[in-house]
């Protein structure tokens, strides 16, 4: 499970860092309103949302490395599945990226996030498959001081 935890940490870093450099705002593109004000494009909001996915995924990866109980690891795997699905859904359906196919967010950000999300789902599902079976018996409680 430590390998899956390390993999989730790496994927969390990809999900959190790649959008910071591949959105249109980082490239200097903004929407200019008729009154002269500027507004960031949709990919900027996807970038912000993916940070909200990456941080808990990073915590899941760290907790998978340090946890030893099967029940805890199963729960962390389910959370990893949900966060991986979120990483896929945000650029694909929920917020999206710019409509132009030549935009950097459409060419780099969206495929990278979808691929990292698929790998996150696969790694978490592999963890669930690895952890299938009954919970191991807990060690007996120490006796002597319970009064």
C-alpha positions as CSV (number, residue, x, y, z in Angstrom):
1,X,0.0,0.0,0.0
2,X,3.0,2.3,0.4
3,X,3.5,2.1,-3.4
4,X,0.0,3.2,-4.0
5,X,0.4,6.0,-1.4
6,X,3.5,7.3,-3.2
7,X,1.8,7.1,-6.6
8,X,-1.2,9.1,-5.2
9,X,1.2,11.7,-3.9
10,X,2.8,12.0,-7.3
11,X,-0.5,12.2,-9.0
12,X,-1.7,14.9,-6.5
13,X,1.3,17.0,-7.4
14,X,0.6,16.6,-11.1
15,X,-3.1,17.5,-10.6
16,X,-2.1,20.5,-8.5
17,X,0.9,21.9,-10.4
18,X,0.2,21.3,-14.1
19,X,-2.9,23.5,-14.3
20,X,-0.9,26.4,-12.8
21,X,1.2,26.6,-15.9
22,X,-1.2,25.5,-18.6
23,X,-4.2,27.7,-18.2
24,X,-4.8,30.7,-20.5
25,X,-4.3,33.3,-17.7
26,X,-0.8,32.0,-17.1
27,X,-0.2,32.5,-20.9
28,X,-1.6,36.1,-20.7
29,X,-5.0,35.5,-22.3
30,X,-8.1,36.9,-20.7
31,X,-11.7,37.8,-21.8
32,X,-12.1,41.6,-22.3
33,X,-15.6,42.8,-21.6
34,X,-17.3,45.5,-23.7
35,X,-16.7,48.0,-20.8
36,X,-13.0,47.3,-20.8
37,X,-12.8,45.1,-17.7
38,X,-11.1,41.8,-18.0
39,X,-12.2,38.4,-16.7
40,X,-10.4,35.1,-16.6
41,X,-11.4,32.3,-18.9
42,X,-13.1,29.0,-17.8
43,X,-9.8,27.2,-17.5
44,X,-8.7,29.5,-14.7
45,X,-11.6,28.3,-12.6
46,X,-10.8,24.7,-13.5
47,X,-7.2,25.4,-12.3
48,X,-8.5,26.6,-9.0
49,X,-10.9,23.7,-8.5
50,X,-8.1,21.2,-9.3
51,X,-6.1,22.6,-6.4
52,X,-9.0,21.8,-4.2
53,X,-8.8,18.2,-5.5
54,X,-5.0,17.9,-5.3
55,X,-4.7,18.9,-1.6
56,X,-7.0,16.2,-0.1
57,X,-5.5,13.6,-2.6
58,X,-2.0,14.5,-1.3
59,X,-3.3,13.9,2.3
60,X,-4.8,10.5,1.2
61,X,-1.5,9.5,-0.2
62,X,0.4,10.4,3.0
63,X,-2.2,8.6,5.1
64,X,-2.0,5.5,2.9
65,X,1.8,5.4,3.6
66,X,1.4,5.7,7.4
67,X,-1.8,3.7,7.9
68,X,-1.7,0.0,8.8
69,X,-5.3,-1.0,9.4
70,X,-7.2,-2.5,6.4
71,X,-10.4,-0.7,7.2
72,X,-8.6,2.7,7.2
73,X,-6.8,1.8,3.9
74,X,-10.1,0.8,2.3
75,X,-11.7,4.0,3.3
76,X,-8.7,6.0,1.9
77,X,-9.0,4.0,-1.3
78,X,-12.6,5.0,-1.7
79,X,-11.7,8.7,-1.0
80,X,-9.0,8.3,-3.7
81,X,-11.5,6.9,-6.1
82,X,-13.8,9.9,-5.6
83,X,-11.0,12.5,-5.9
84,X,-9.8,10.8,-9.1
85,X,-13.3,11.0,-10.5
86,X,-13.5,14.7,-9.5
87,X,-10.2,15.3,-11.3
88,X,-11.7,13.9,-14.4
89,X,-15.1,15.5,-14.2
90,X,-13.9,19.1,-13.5
91,X,-12.2,19.7,-16.8
92,X,-14.4,17.4,-18.8
93,X,-17.9,18.3,-17.7
94,X,-18.3,20.4,-14.5
95,X,-16.3,23.5,-15.3
96,X,-14.4,22.7,-18.5
97,X,-11.7,24.5,-20.4
98,X,-11.7,27.0,-23.2
99,X,-13.6,26.0,-26.4
100,X,-10.8,26.8,-28.8
101,X,-8.9,23.6,-29.8
102,X,-5.6,25.6,-30.2
103,X,-5.7,26.9,-26.6
104,X,-3.1,25.6,-24.3
105,X,-5.7,24.5,-21.8
106,X,-7.4,22.3,-24.4
107,X,-4.2,20.9,-25.7
108,X,-2.3,20.2,-22.4
109,X,-4.3,20.9,-19.3
110,X,-7.5,18.9,-20.0
111,X,-5.8,15.7,-21.3
112,X,-3.2,15.7,-18.5
113,X,-5.8,16.1,-15.8
114,X,-8.0,13.4,-17.3
115,X,-5.1,11.0,-17.6
116,X,-3.9,11.8,-14.0
117,X,-7.5,11.3,-12.8
118,X,-7.8,7.9,-14.6
119,X,-4.5,6.8,-13.0
120,X,-5.7,8.0,-9.6
121,X,-9.0,6.0,-10.0
122,X,-7.0,2.9,-11.2
123,X,-4.5,3.1,-8.3
124,X,-7.3,3.5,-5.8
125,X,-9.2,0.6,-7.3
126,X,-6.1,-1.5,-7.2
127,X,-5.8,-0.7,-3.5
128,X,-9.4,-1.8,-2.9
129,X,-8.8,-5.1,-4.8
130,X,-5.6,-5.7,-2.9
131,X,-7.4,-5.1,0.5
132,X,-10.4,-7.3,-0.2
133,X,-11.2,-10.0,2.3
134,X,-12.1,-9.9,6.0
135,X,-10.6,-7.6,8.5
136,X,-7.8,-9.1,10.4
137,X,-8.3,-9.8,14.0
138,X,-7.3,-7.0,16.3
139,X,-4.8,-7.7,19.0
140,X,-6.4,-8.4,22.4
141,X,-6.7,-5.4,24.7
142,X,-4.2,-5.2,27.5
143,X,-5.6,-6.2,30.9
144,X,-4.7,-4.9,34.3
145,X,-5.5,-1.2,34.4
146,X,-9.2,-1.4,33.4
147,X,-11.2,-0.8,36.5
